[in-house]
């Protein structure tokens, strides 16, 4: 369950969403999101599918069965992170 919690937390943080905002977007309580992210509660199938669809990743990625999230959102997010890193390295942003 630890891998799932890490993946759920990482997906949310990568998109710079608060638990409260994600709660509204997925129609899942903020308490449930917090429990999933801390490994206190196993994610149910319905919530798993909502996460996978919203973040455009496979359920296998969330469950730790593969390491590549794939999906368009993840590719764009990685590209933005790389550009930001290069800009910081070149002193364009702090």
LOKE-159717 format. One record per residue (C-alpha): x, y, z; residue number from 1; residue in three letters. Coordinates in nm, 4 decimals. Layout:
// LOKE-159717
<rec px="X" py="Y" pz="Z" n="NUM" res="ALA"/>
...
//
This chain:
// LOKE-159717
<rec px="0.0000" py="0.0000" pz="0.0000" n="1" res="UNK"/>
<rec px="0.3015" py="0.2284" pz="0.0519" n="2" res="UNK"/>
<rec px="0.3764" py="0.2368" pz="-0.3242" n="3" res="UNK"/>
<rec px="0.0161" py="0.3324" pz="-0.4017" n="4" res="UNK"/>
<rec px="0.0224" py="0.6099" pz="-0.1416" n="5" res="UNK"/>
<rec px="0.3468" py="0.7487" pz="-0.2863" n="6" res="UNK"/>
<rec px="0.2114" py="0.7390" pz="-0.6405" n="7" res="UNK"/>
<rec px="-0.1149" py="0.9113" pz="-0.5473" n="8" res="UNK"/>
<rec px="0.0692" py="1.1821" pz="-0.3554" n="9" res="UNK"/>
<rec px="0.3192" py="1.2282" pz="-0.6370" n="10" res="UNK"/>
<rec px="0.0509" py="1.2604" pz="-0.9033" n="11" res="UNK"/>
<rec px="-0.1319" py="1.5269" pz="-0.7052" n="12" res="UNK"/>
<rec px="0.1798" py="1.7229" pz="-0.6162" n="13" res="UNK"/>
<rec px="0.3141" py="1.7018" pz="-0.9711" n="14" res="UNK"/>
<rec px="0.0021" py="1.8832" pz="-1.0909" n="15" res="UNK"/>
<rec px="0.0333" py="2.1302" pz="-0.8007" n="16" res="UNK"/>
<rec px="-0.3119" py="2.0461" pz="-0.6661" n="17" res="UNK"/>
<rec px="-0.4188" py="2.0633" pz="-0.3040" n="18" res="UNK"/>
<rec px="-0.6093" py="1.7722" pz="-0.1544" n="19" res="UNK"/>
<rec px="-0.9114" py="2.0001" pz="-0.1293" n="20" res="UNK"/>
<rec px="-0.8988" py="2.0960" pz="-0.4996" n="21" res="UNK"/>
<rec px="-0.8493" py="1.7347" pz="-0.6086" n="22" res="UNK"/>
<rec px="-1.1376" py="1.6344" pz="-0.3836" n="23" res="UNK"/>
<rec px="-1.3707" py="1.8652" pz="-0.5752" n="24" res="UNK"/>
<rec px="-1.2380" py="1.7582" pz="-0.9148" n="25" res="UNK"/>
<rec px="-1.2726" py="1.3853" pz="-0.8460" n="26" res="UNK"/>
<rec px="-1.5803" py="1.3979" pz="-0.6210" n="27" res="UNK"/>
<rec px="-1.3869" py="1.2088" pz="-0.3521" n="28" res="UNK"/>
<rec px="-1.3767" py="1.3411" pz="0.0037" n="29" res="UNK"/>
<rec px="-1.0618" py="1.5246" pz="0.1103" n="30" res="UNK"/>
<rec px="-1.0430" py="1.2892" pz="0.4082" n="31" res="UNK"/>
<rec px="-1.0351" py="0.9860" pz="0.1765" n="32" res="UNK"/>
<rec px="-0.7634" py="1.1456" pz="-0.0389" n="33" res="UNK"/>
<rec px="-0.5570" py="1.2137" pz="0.2735" n="34" res="UNK"/>
<rec px="-0.5996" py="0.8546" pz="0.3915" n="35" res="UNK"/>
<rec px="-0.5044" py="0.7151" pz="0.0484" n="36" res="UNK"/>
<rec px="-0.1931" py="0.9344" pz="0.0369" n="37" res="UNK"/>
<rec px="-0.0835" py="0.8283" pz="0.3845" n="38" res="UNK"/>
<rec px="-0.1543" py="0.4594" pz="0.3234" n="39" res="UNK"/>
<rec px="-0.4155" py="0.4503" pz="0.5961" n="40" res="UNK"/>
<rec px="-0.6912" py="0.3234" pz="0.3660" n="41" res="UNK"/>
<rec px="-0.6730" py="0.1057" pz="0.0560" n="42" res="UNK"/>
<rec px="-0.8011" py="0.2843" pz="-0.2519" n="43" res="UNK"/>
<rec px="-1.1235" py="0.1368" pz="-0.3889" n="44" res="UNK"/>
<rec px="-1.1730" py="0.0510" pz="-0.7566" n="45" res="UNK"/>
<rec px="-1.3967" py="0.3514" pz="-0.8237" n="46" res="UNK"/>
<rec px="-1.1453" py="0.5990" pz="-0.6803" n="47" res="UNK"/>
<rec px="-0.8573" py="0.4221" pz="-0.8584" n="48" res="UNK"/>
<rec px="-1.0300" py="0.4683" pz="-1.1933" n="49" res="UNK"/>
<rec px="-1.1043" py="0.8342" pz="-1.1168" n="50" res="UNK"/>
<rec px="-0.7356" py="0.8958" pz="-1.0399" n="51" res="UNK"/>
<rec px="-0.6189" py="0.7057" pz="-1.3500" n="52" res="UNK"/>
<rec px="-0.8592" py="0.8912" pz="-1.5788" n="53" res="UNK"/>
<rec px="-0.7948" py="1.2340" pz="-1.4285" n="54" res="UNK"/>
<rec px="-0.4149" py="1.2063" pz="-1.4299" n="55" res="UNK"/>
<rec px="-0.4134" py="1.0135" pz="-1.7592" n="56" res="UNK"/>
<rec px="-0.2078" py="0.7254" pz="-1.6204" n="57" res="UNK"/>
<rec px="-0.2729" py="0.3535" pz="-1.6047" n="58" res="UNK"/>
<rec px="-0.4128" py="0.1890" pz="-1.2961" n="59" res="UNK"/>
<rec px="-0.1071" py="-0.0375" pz="-1.3194" n="60" res="UNK"/>
<rec px="0.1161" py="0.2652" pz="-1.2638" n="61" res="UNK"/>
<rec px="-0.0794" py="0.3690" pz="-0.9533" n="62" res="UNK"/>
<rec px="-0.0720" py="0.0112" pz="-0.8227" n="63" res="UNK"/>
<rec px="0.3043" py="-0.0115" pz="-0.8758" n="64" res="UNK"/>
<rec px="0.2871" py="-0.2765" pz="-1.1470" n="65" res="UNK"/>
<rec px="0.4843" py="-0.0565" pz="-1.3891" n="66" res="UNK"/>
<rec px="0.7058" py="0.2474" pz="-1.3476" n="67" res="UNK"/>
<rec px="0.6122" py="0.4567" pz="-1.6512" n="68" res="UNK"/>
<rec px="0.3002" py="0.6664" pz="-1.6001" n="69" res="UNK"/>
<rec px="0.2817" py="0.7418" pz="-1.9744" n="70" res="UNK"/>
<rec px="-0.0268" py="0.9469" pz="-2.0593" n="71" res="UNK"/>
<rec px="-0.0294" py="1.2935" pz="-2.2183" n="72" res="UNK"/>
<rec px="-0.0520" py="1.4859" pz="-1.8907" n="73" res="UNK"/>
<rec px="0.2589" py="1.3190" pz="-1.7530" n="74" res="UNK"/>
<rec px="0.4602" py="1.3828" pz="-2.0712" n="75" res="UNK"/>
<rec px="0.3645" py="1.7520" pz="-2.0685" n="76" res="UNK"/>
<rec px="0.4347" py="1.7822" pz="-1.6964" n="77" res="UNK"/>
<rec px="0.7808" py="1.6259" pz="-1.7373" n="78" res="UNK"/>
<rec px="0.8561" py="1.8641" pz="-2.0268" n="79" res="UNK"/>
<rec px="0.7554" py="2.1650" pz="-1.8187" n="80" res="UNK"/>
<rec px="0.9726" py="2.0450" pz="-1.5310" n="81" res="UNK"/>
<rec px="1.2724" py="2.0050" pz="-1.7625" n="82" res="UNK"/>
<rec px="1.2268" py="2.3551" pz="-1.9068" n="83" res="UNK"/>
<rec px="1.1939" py="2.5011" pz="-1.5562" n="84" res="UNK"/>
<rec px="1.5108" py="2.3227" pz="-1.4445" n="85" res="UNK"/>
<rec px="1.7042" py="2.4544" pz="-1.7432" n="86" res="UNK"/>
<rec px="1.5755" py="2.8071" pz="-1.6825" n="87" res="UNK"/>
<rec px="1.6800" py="2.7917" pz="-1.3171" n="88" res="UNK"/>
<rec px="2.0199" py="2.6552" pz="-1.4148" n="89" res="UNK"/>
<rec px="2.0682" py="2.9423" pz="-1.6605" n="90" res="UNK"/>
<rec px="1.9536" py="3.1993" pz="-1.4039" n="91" res="UNK"/>
<rec px="1.6383" py="3.2954" pz="-1.5950" n="92" res="UNK"/>
<rec px="1.4206" py="3.2179" pz="-1.2918" n="93" res="UNK"/>
<rec px="1.4955" py="3.1722" pz="-0.9245" n="94" res="UNK"/>
//
